[in-house]
Amino acid sequence: MKKMIIAVGGGEIGRIKVLPDGTSVQTDVETTLIDRFIVDATGKKHPKMLFVGTASGDKKSYLEVVENHFKGRLGCHSVEPLNLVEESISIQEIRNKIFSSDIIYVGGGDTTTMLNIWQKYKLGDILYEAYQKGIVLAGISAGAICWFEYYDNMDDIENIEQLDLVRGLGFIKGFGVPHYDWLTEDEKQRINDKLKQKNIQGWSMDDCTALVFQDGSIKIMTCRDDRKVKQIP
Protein backbone atom coordinates (compact mmCIF):
# COMPACT_ATOMS: atom_id res chain seq x y z
CA MET A 1 0.00 0.00 0.00
CA LYS A 2 1.70 3.20 -1.14
CA LYS A 3 1.59 6.21 1.16
CA MET A 4 1.87 9.64 -0.44
CA ILE A 5 1.82 13.32 0.56
CA ILE A 6 2.08 16.04 -2.09
CA ALA A 7 2.91 19.48 -0.67
CA VAL A 8 2.44 22.35 -3.15
CA GLY A 9 4.29 25.58 -2.37
CA GLY A 10 1.72 27.85 -4.00
CA GLY A 11 0.32 28.94 -7.33
CA GLU A 12 -2.96 29.88 -8.95
CA ILE A 13 -5.65 27.60 -10.39
CA GLY A 14 -7.90 30.18 -12.01
CA ARG A 15 -9.54 31.96 -9.08
CA ILE A 16 -11.20 35.35 -9.45
CA LYS A 17 -8.93 37.91 -7.78
CA VAL A 18 -10.26 41.27 -6.61
CA LEU A 19 -7.77 44.08 -7.24
CA PRO A 20 -7.25 47.10 -4.92
CA ASP A 21 -9.31 49.30 -7.27
CA GLY A 22 -12.30 46.97 -6.92
CA THR A 23 -12.05 45.37 -10.33
CA SER A 24 -11.62 41.61 -10.64
CA VAL A 25 -9.56 39.38 -12.92
CA GLN A 26 -9.29 35.66 -13.40
CA THR A 27 -5.84 34.41 -12.48
CA ASP A 28 -3.78 32.05 -14.61
CA VAL A 29 -3.74 28.30 -14.08
CA GLU A 30 -0.16 27.68 -12.96
CA THR A 31 0.08 24.25 -11.30
CA THR A 32 -1.55 21.91 -13.81
CA LEU A 33 1.51 19.62 -14.07
CA ILE A 34 1.53 19.06 -10.30
CA ASP A 35 -2.24 18.83 -10.00
CA ARG A 36 -2.46 16.22 -12.74
CA PHE A 37 0.17 14.23 -10.83
CA ILE A 38 -2.06 14.42 -7.72
CA VAL A 39 -4.99 13.01 -9.69
CA ASP A 40 -2.90 10.32 -11.39
CA ALA A 41 -1.32 9.27 -8.07
CA THR A 42 -4.59 7.58 -7.09
CA GLY A 43 -4.29 5.11 -9.97
CA LYS A 44 -7.90 5.87 -10.88
CA LYS A 45 -9.15 7.55 -14.05
CA HIS A 46 -11.81 9.59 -12.24
CA PRO A 47 -10.94 9.74 -8.53
CA LYS A 48 -13.05 11.32 -5.81
CA MET A 49 -11.57 14.37 -4.12
CA LEU A 50 -12.42 15.75 -0.69
CA PHE A 51 -11.60 19.46 -0.40
CA VAL A 52 -10.76 20.74 3.09
CA GLY A 53 -11.07 24.52 3.05
CA THR A 54 -10.80 25.16 6.80
CA ALA A 55 -7.84 27.54 6.44
CA SER A 56 -9.90 29.92 4.28
CA GLY A 57 -13.08 29.68 6.36
CA ASP A 58 -14.72 27.08 4.07
CA LYS A 59 -15.36 29.74 1.43
CA LYS A 60 -17.78 28.49 -1.20
CA SER A 61 -15.97 30.52 -3.87
CA TYR A 62 -12.73 28.61 -3.14
CA LEU A 63 -14.53 25.28 -3.40
CA GLU A 64 -15.95 26.33 -6.78
CA VAL A 65 -12.47 27.15 -8.12
CA VAL A 66 -11.06 23.82 -6.90
CA GLU A 67 -14.03 21.93 -8.36
CA ASN A 68 -13.70 23.70 -11.72
CA HIS A 69 -9.99 22.86 -11.85
CA PHE A 70 -9.85 19.30 -10.55
CA LYS A 71 -13.21 18.08 -11.85
CA GLY A 72 -13.67 20.33 -14.90
CA ARG A 73 -10.10 20.31 -16.20
CA LEU A 74 -8.46 17.26 -14.66
CA GLY A 75 -11.27 14.72 -14.64
CA CYS A 76 -11.99 14.01 -10.99
CA HIS A 77 -15.32 12.23 -10.58
CA SER A 78 -16.32 14.67 -7.83
CA VAL A 79 -14.96 17.38 -5.53
CA GLU A 80 -16.85 17.36 -2.24
CA PRO A 81 -16.23 19.76 0.67
CA LEU A 82 -15.46 18.93 4.28
CA ASN A 83 -16.84 21.99 6.03
CA LEU A 84 -15.75 22.33 9.66
CA VAL A 85 -15.81 26.06 10.37
CA GLU A 86 -19.52 26.76 10.91
CA GLU A 87 -21.28 23.48 10.17
CA SER A 88 -22.07 20.95 12.90
CA ILE A 89 -20.65 17.60 11.85
CA SER A 90 -19.99 14.38 13.74
CA ILE A 91 -16.68 12.56 13.77
CA GLN A 92 -18.41 9.59 12.11
CA GLU A 93 -19.58 11.85 9.27
CA ILE A 94 -16.02 13.13 8.89
CA ARG A 95 -14.69 9.58 8.76
CA ASN A 96 -17.28 8.61 6.15
CA LYS A 97 -16.28 11.54 3.94
CA ILE A 98 -12.56 10.92 4.28
CA PHE A 99 -12.57 7.17 3.77
CA SER A 100 -14.86 7.34 0.75
CA SER A 101 -12.37 9.69 -0.98
CA ASP A 102 -9.31 8.97 -3.10
CA ILE A 103 -7.65 12.38 -2.55
CA ILE A 104 -7.73 14.71 0.45
CA TYR A 105 -6.80 18.19 -0.83
CA VAL A 106 -6.24 20.92 1.78
CA GLY A 107 -6.52 24.52 0.66
CA GLY A 108 -4.52 27.61 1.64
CA GLY A 109 -5.15 30.26 4.26
CA ASP A 110 -4.50 30.52 7.99
CA THR A 111 -2.59 27.41 9.07
CA THR A 112 -2.84 27.92 12.84
CA THR A 113 -6.58 28.58 12.84
CA MET A 114 -7.06 25.51 10.63
CA LEU A 115 -5.09 23.21 12.93
CA ASN A 116 -6.90 24.53 16.00
CA ILE A 117 -10.25 23.69 14.41
CA TRP A 118 -8.96 20.28 13.31
CA GLN A 119 -7.89 19.52 16.87
CA LYS A 120 -11.50 19.71 18.04
CA TYR A 121 -12.38 16.87 15.68
CA LYS A 122 -9.11 14.92 16.16
CA LEU A 123 -8.77 15.30 12.40
CA GLY A 124 -5.02 14.77 12.48
CA ASP A 125 -5.50 11.22 13.75
CA ILE A 126 -8.14 10.49 11.11
CA LEU A 127 -5.95 11.90 8.33
CA TYR A 128 -3.02 9.81 9.50
CA GLU A 129 -5.22 6.74 9.33
CA ALA A 130 -6.21 7.74 5.78
CA TYR A 131 -2.51 8.18 4.92
CA GLN A 132 -1.76 4.68 6.21
CA LYS A 133 -4.58 3.30 4.06
CA GLY A 134 -3.10 4.84 0.89
CA ILE A 135 -5.46 7.76 0.39
CA VAL A 136 -3.47 10.52 -1.34
CA LEU A 137 -2.90 13.54 0.90
CA ALA A 138 -2.22 16.85 -0.84
CA GLY A 139 -2.50 20.55 -0.29
CA ILE A 140 -1.26 23.99 -1.16
CA SER A 141 0.30 26.70 1.04
CA ALA A 142 -1.28 26.09 4.49
CA GLY A 143 -2.42 22.77 3.07
CA ALA A 144 1.21 21.94 2.25
CA ILE A 145 2.98 22.92 5.46
CA CYS A 146 0.41 21.43 7.85
CA TRP A 147 1.85 17.94 7.19
CA PHE A 148 5.32 18.90 8.49
CA GLU A 149 6.57 18.73 12.07
CA TYR A 150 6.99 22.52 12.05
CA TYR A 151 5.93 25.61 10.14
CA ASP A 152 6.50 29.31 10.86
CA ASN A 153 4.15 31.82 12.50
CA MET A 154 4.68 34.55 9.90
CA ASP A 155 0.97 34.69 9.04
CA ASP A 156 0.25 35.62 12.65
CA ILE A 157 2.90 38.28 13.28
CA GLU A 158 3.65 41.75 11.95
CA ASN A 159 7.35 41.77 12.87
CA ILE A 160 9.70 39.15 11.43
CA GLU A 161 11.86 39.52 14.58
CA GLN A 162 9.11 37.64 16.45
CA LEU A 163 9.53 34.67 14.10
CA ASP A 164 9.10 31.28 15.73
CA LEU A 165 8.32 27.72 14.72
CA VAL A 166 4.93 26.13 15.35
CA ARG A 167 4.02 22.46 15.60
CA GLY A 168 2.29 20.90 12.61
CA LEU A 169 0.82 17.42 12.21
CA GLY A 170 4.22 15.78 12.00
CA PHE A 171 3.55 13.39 9.11
CA ILE A 172 6.71 14.78 7.44
CA LYS A 173 9.94 15.30 9.37
CA GLY A 174 11.27 18.85 9.70
CA PHE A 175 10.02 22.27 8.61
CA GLY A 176 8.14 23.50 5.57
CA VAL A 177 7.69 27.03 4.23
CA PRO A 178 5.55 27.86 1.15
CA HIS A 179 5.71 30.90 -1.18
CA TYR A 180 9.45 31.12 -0.53
CA ASP A 181 9.91 33.27 -3.64
CA TRP A 182 7.68 35.89 -2.01
CA LEU A 183 10.03 36.38 0.95
CA THR A 184 12.63 39.12 1.27
CA GLU A 185 16.29 38.16 1.75
CA ASP A 186 16.01 39.32 5.37
CA GLU A 187 13.02 37.06 5.98
CA LYS A 188 14.81 34.11 4.41
CA GLN A 189 17.89 34.72 6.56
CA ARG A 190 15.83 34.91 9.75
CA ILE A 191 14.11 31.63 8.92
CA ASN A 192 17.47 30.00 8.30
CA ASP A 193 18.84 31.39 11.57
CA LYS A 194 15.84 30.11 13.51
CA LEU A 195 16.21 26.63 12.02
CA LYS A 196 19.92 26.58 12.87
CA GLN A 197 19.15 27.74 16.40
CA LYS A 198 16.70 24.88 16.91
CA ASN A 199 18.77 22.37 14.92
CA ILE A 200 15.90 21.64 12.52
CA GLN A 201 16.19 21.07 8.79
CA GLY A 202 13.50 22.22 6.46
CA TRP A 203 12.25 22.68 2.93
CA SER A 204 11.58 25.93 1.12
CA MET A 205 8.97 25.75 -1.63
CA ASP A 206 8.47 28.45 -4.25
CA ASP A 207 5.11 28.91 -5.94
CA CYS A 208 4.52 26.40 -8.75
CA THR A 209 6.62 23.73 -7.03
CA ALA A 210 5.83 20.66 -4.96
CA LEU A 211 7.46 18.10 -2.72
CA VAL A 212 6.24 14.53 -3.13
CA PHE A 213 6.81 12.22 -0.17
CA GLN A 214 6.16 8.58 -1.02
CA ASP A 215 7.14 5.58 1.08
CA GLY A 216 10.31 7.21 2.41
CA SER A 217 11.42 8.75 -0.90
CA ILE A 218 11.30 12.44 -1.83
CA LYS A 219 10.62 13.86 -5.29
CA ILE A 220 10.75 17.53 -6.31
CA MET A 221 8.35 18.86 -8.93
CA THR A 222 8.29 22.27 -10.59
CA CYS A 223 6.10 23.83 -13.25
CA ARG A 224 8.61 26.59 -14.03
CA ASP A 225 12.38 26.54 -14.51
CA ASP A 226 12.80 29.64 -12.33
CA ARG A 227 10.96 28.18 -9.34
CA LYS A 228 12.73 25.85 -6.91
CA VAL A 229 12.48 23.63 -3.87
CA LYS A 230 15.52 23.63 -1.59
CA GLN A 231 16.62 22.17 1.70
CA ILE A 232 17.25 24.83 4.33
CA PRO A 233 19.25 26.04 6.18
N, C-alpha and C positions, 0 to 999 in steps of 0.2 A: 504493500500500500504506500504510494508516494505521498509525501507531505511537502506542501509548497506554500511559501509566502512571497508575494510580489509587492514590493514597496516602491511606489512611484513618487519621485521627488517633486512633481508639480507639472503644470501644463494645462492648456485649455482643451475642452471638448465641444465647443460650439455654444457656450452659454451666452445669454444676452447680458451685456455689461452696460451699466448706466454710467455715463461720463459726468464729470463735475458740472458741466453746463446743463445737465438734465436730459440731454439726448442719449439715445441708446444705440449700441452696435452689437452685431453678432461676432463673437470672437472666432478665431481660426480653430480648426481641429488639429491638435499638435501631437497627440500621443497614440495615434492609430496603431503603429507598429507594436507598441507595448500592450495596448488594450486587446489587440487581436491575439497576442500571445496568451493573455489572461484567459480569453475565451477558449482557445485551443488547448490550454493546459488541462482542461477537464476531460479531454478525450471524447467529448460529445459534440455533435454537429450543432445542436440547438440547446445549450445548457440553460438552466434556470439560475438567475442571479437574485440575490437578496441585497438590497441597497440599505446601508446603515448611515443615515444622515444626521446622527445625533450632534456632531460637532458644529453643524450649521443650523441647529434648531429644527431639524426635520422639515426644512423648507420644501414645499411642493414644487416650486420652480426648479430646484436643484434635482429633485427626482425626475422631473420631466426631461431635463437635459441628459441625465444619465440613461434614461429609458430610450430617448431618441438615438443616442450614440450606440449603446450596447445592444439594444433590440433592433432599432431601425437600420443602423449601419453594419453592425457586426454579427447579427443573426441569433442573438440570445432568444430563447423561447419566450421568456418573460423577465421583467425586472420588477420585483415586488419590494415595497418598503418595510423596514422594521422601525416603526415609530415609537420612541421611548420618552420623548420630551414632555408631551402633554397628554398622550393617550394612556389609559389604564390597561395594562396587559399583564397576563400571568406568566410566570416562568415556564409553565407547560406550553403556552402559546408561543413563547419565544423559541423554545426547543423545537416545536413543530415546524416553525418557519425556517430555522437554521438547518435542521437535518433533512428538510425536503428540498434544499438548495444545492447547487453544484458549485457556486461561487458566492463568497461573502465579500462584498465590495464596500469599503468604508470611505466616506467622503471627507473633504477638508473642512477646516474651521478651527474651533477652539478645542485643543487637545485635552486640557485639564478639565474643563467642564464636561466634555464627553466621557472621560474616564470616571469622573465622580458619579455621573448618572449610571454608567455601566455597573459600577460597584454595587448599587442598590439592587440590581438584578443578578449579581454574580455572573455577569456576562463574560468576563474573562475566562472563567472556568468552563463555560459552555463552549466558547470559541476554541479553547484549547482541545476540548473533546472533539470538536468538528475537525480541527487540524489533524489530530491523531487518526481520524477516520478517512482522511484524504480529501476533504472538501477544500477547494482552493481558497486561500485567504489573500485578499488584495486590498489596496487602498492608496489614496493619494494625499500628500501633505500630512495633515493630522492622521489620516487613515494609513499613512506609511510609517510614521514614527511611533505610533502607539504600540507596535509589535516589539519594539526594542526594550532593553532593560532600562534605558534612560533616554530622555529628550530634554531640550532646554526650555526655560520659562520665558523666552523672549516675547511671546504673545501677551504675557501678563504683566510686563514691566515696561516702564518708559525709559529707564536708564540702563544701558548695557553694562554698567559697572555693578549692577545688582544681579548679573547673570548667575544662574545656578542650574544644576541638573535635577530633573524630576523623574521619579520612578514611572516606567511604563509597564506593559504587561509582562515583558521578560521572555517572550517566545524566541527573540533573537538576542544574542549576546552583544553587549556594548551599547553604543550611543548612535542615534540617527538624527540628522538635521536635513530638512527639505529646503527647497528654494535657495540653495547655497549661492547661486549666481546673483541673487538679489542682495546679498550681504556686502557691507563695506569691508575694506581690508582690516579696519580696526575691530569690527565685529567678529570677523574670522579669526583674528589673532586672539581675541579674548576667549573665544570658544576653545581654541587649541590650548591656551594656557590653563583653562579650567579642567580640560581633560587630562593634561599632564599632571596637574595638581592632585587630581583624584585617581591617577593611574588607570584611566579608562580609555580604551580605543574606540573609535567611532567611524562612521561613514558620513561623508557629505554627498548630497544628491542635488544636482542642478535640476531645473525644470527640464522636462522632456527626457528624463533618464529614469532608470529603475534598477533596483537590486532584486535578484531572484534567489531565494534561499530554498533549496530542494535537497532533502535527505543529506544534510551536512555539506553540500557543495554550494558555491556562490557564483552567480553569473551576473555580469553587468550588461545592461541594455541601454542604448541611447538612440533617439530619433534624429539627433543632429550632431554633426561632427564637432561643433563648438561647445557642446554640453557634456559634462563629465561626472563620473562618480569616483570619489577618492577615499582612501583610508586616511583618517586624521587621528591624532596630530601627526 
